[in-house]
Amino acid sequence: MSTLSTNAWKRKSMGPSVRRADTQKSSDKKVSEPPLAEEEEPAPNFVATFGSNMDDLVNFEHNFLQAPPVIPSIIEKSFQYLMTGLNTEGLFRVPGNNTVTSKVKRLMDIGRSDLVDFLANQPEMLDMPDVASLLKLYLRLLPEPLFTRALEGEFLSILEITEPEAKYAKFRQLFVQLSQLTQQVCKKLFFLFFQVSLNSYKNKMPPANIAVVFGEMAGVFTTAGTRSGDLLSWIISNYGPLFEEEDMNNATGLLLCRTFAGHDQKIIGLLSYEDYILSFDTTGVVQIWNSVTYTFYSTFLMDLELCTLPVVWNSRLWCLSRKSLRVWEMSDILDLNSSTAQYNQINLEVKTLSNLLVVNEEMWIIGDNIVVLDKENNPQVLSELPSTGKLISLVKDMVWITTVNEMIEIWDPSTKTKVKSLEGVINGTAEHILLLENLLCITGEKEKVGVMWIFEPQSCIFLKTVSSSHSGPILKAAVLQNHICTVSNDHKMIIWNSEFVELSTIPVSHSNAITQLLIFPTKNGFKMWSSSEDKTISVDFLPESYIQKINSKDHLEIKRPLKSRLPTMLPYRAAGQGDGSESLHPPGELTSSPSIPGITSTPPVANNLHLSSSEKRARYSSRRSLQPRNPEEPVTPLNTTKTIHITSPYTPPAPPPVIEETPAMASIKRQEMDLRKRSQSSNTTPKPKANHHHMSPPDSGVKEAKKSKRNSSKAPKKPKE
């Protein structure tokens, strides 16, 4: 297909008749619609996108575009757009709309690639087949195949080699002989074809079908017809050993390895079981992946609206809905020969269910109440929560429960009794609980900023609140060696050190909130599985060298390690312990709290709702004199149920020494008292004369008279002597 020259485009754009006709046509259109390509002025000294040499096109775009890509912009923009539609059925095989693609082609052929943005629907509303057709057209119109005519015979000879390692070596030997630009374009295309083939269970485009489109029909890489298709199919199927291993060895940051787009609804999370990864969406569709080969395994339909991520217990999958609990055998779910799987349903007579947790040999379920199931699935209702429970986690042999009204309840699973209640600590929205070696981290959001609330779990003491640079709630957190990774809905991952200082911020490939993050160590780094509300699952690789790099480049000023700051932090007390706040419990019911060294236990006291204002102020004053607990003292395990008062170890200073009163001092004191009483007498009564037999010092009488005059506005004048 031929393209117009520069002079032809100038003559067409400057012709008065064409300009008037275009103006008349555009006047009938709405203002909000994008202009036609014919109305745009060509770029100076432009190079047509379609049909031109790649080197000439890249040189032009580097001079004309403000942010030029390393490869031709048509390939880069198509890649970014097509990666968002990997589950499109018949991708690359279904043709696009010729009318729409022709407008975009004419615009790019006058050098105006800056006006084309597929993700922003500019200049036209394009869908997946349209962009795929533009990419196929560009590759088909290249002056020379990507593997070049000089090397295509040697590339095709790879098919005759039977040993896999010899094939890999021959391909790498020939691939490095291509130009740097061609190598980058080929790697980008092979990665796109590989991601499309990974989702072939959804889009019906395995490597063989992609090879037919770009190999046999288009001749993009070689011009040998069927043999070209066979070569391309082999390259796509062996993308891992050919390219991915080398990329992982040379990676300097987060490297995207896989993108799975099999779900049609939002994904609520991932679950790891043996060599499989299970992903769940809100409608109960389960996608199962092989975590070793990173390939799709099967799909399982539960026909259940999930309210939280299921758990695996005793080789069974426990799934919670709003009203009931369903249990499947994992062997039935993973059996490919079984079309259906039987399940057991347990109906719980509670209003709302929200989360579940395996504690020892029992299943704890929270909602409006706390329900415990034993091995025989016998339910036991322990208590009614003050509000609907949200998160539940096993921390140091204690069950921590957060509720939607920012409360924390701590339970002893052995005695099934509440040990402690914390109120007012989580002054935001809690999203996830992460247990570290000696600390507990609850992530969430406060005033539209991602935060972490840090606790000392052994003694249930709140330490501090850590703010992050996330522009949304911290939805999930995971441990990465001795670091912490947090994710949010702002499309980035933050890595923290053990002192909760941000070391690095890494963009992620998801376009919506991340709902789960699983980290698995590998030989030279870490594989990160993440799910998102954008209906995709990503597998990324983070090299271990990157962790070492951000540690060595950590130029942030760290004041002191967190452990050294612990003694300076005040312990947070149980609700209703004389702090002037309302208790979790009604009047007369007692709150429970563990025994903590340095804090003396007193007989149980009810909440402070019945206290007077003066008594509350007195309690508040005693609260302000709290001293930190000595961290070197042993901590008593949380196995007792006591109500505590926190008493201050502060010792007031000794009172000043008492001075004995002499007779002269007593006489002066009596004179001053008599004078004060006479000054406060009736206004009509004149002030009597001073008693000269017991004369006071000359200045004392004058001072008292002036003082009494100020205190009484109607005091009589002093009589003349």
HUFEN-V845185 format. One record per run of one state. SS is the DSSP state (H for helix, E for strand, C for the rest). FROM is the first residue (numbers start at 1). TO is the last residue. Records with the same first field share a line. If there is no record, write none. Layout:
SS=FROM-TO + FROM-TO
This chain:
C=1-5 + 15-15 + 28-36 + 40-53 + 65-72 + 86-97 + 109-112 + 116-116 + 118-121 + 123-127 + 141-147 + 161-163 + 176-179 + 199-199 + 204-206 + 218-225 + 238-238 + 251-253 + 261-266 + 274-275 + 282-284 + 291-294 + 302-310 + 314-315 + 321-323 + 335-342 + 348-352 + 360-361 + 368-368 + 374-378 + 385-388 + 396-397 + 404-406 + 413-416 + 424-428 + 436-439 + 447-448 + 457-460 + 468-475 + 481-482 + 488-491 + 497-501 + 508-513 + 522-524 + 533-536 + 553-561 + 569-592 + 594-600 + 602-607 + 611-612 + 624-641 + 643-643 + 645-662 + 680-697 + 712-721
H=6-14 + 16-27 + 37-39 + 54-64 + 73-85 + 98-108 + 113-115 + 128-140 + 148-160 + 164-175 + 180-198 + 200-203 + 207-217 + 226-237 + 239-250 + 330-334 + 544-552 + 562-568 + 608-610 + 613-623 + 663-679 + 698-711
E=117-117 + 122-122 + 254-260 + 267-273 + 276-281 + 285-290 + 295-301 + 311-313 + 316-320 + 324-329 + 343-347 + 353-359 + 362-367 + 369-373 + 379-384 + 389-395 + 398-403 + 407-412 + 417-423 + 429-435 + 440-446 + 449-456 + 461-467 + 476-480 + 483-487 + 492-496 + 502-507 + 514-521 + 525-532 + 537-543 + 593-593 + 601-601 + 642-642 + 644-644
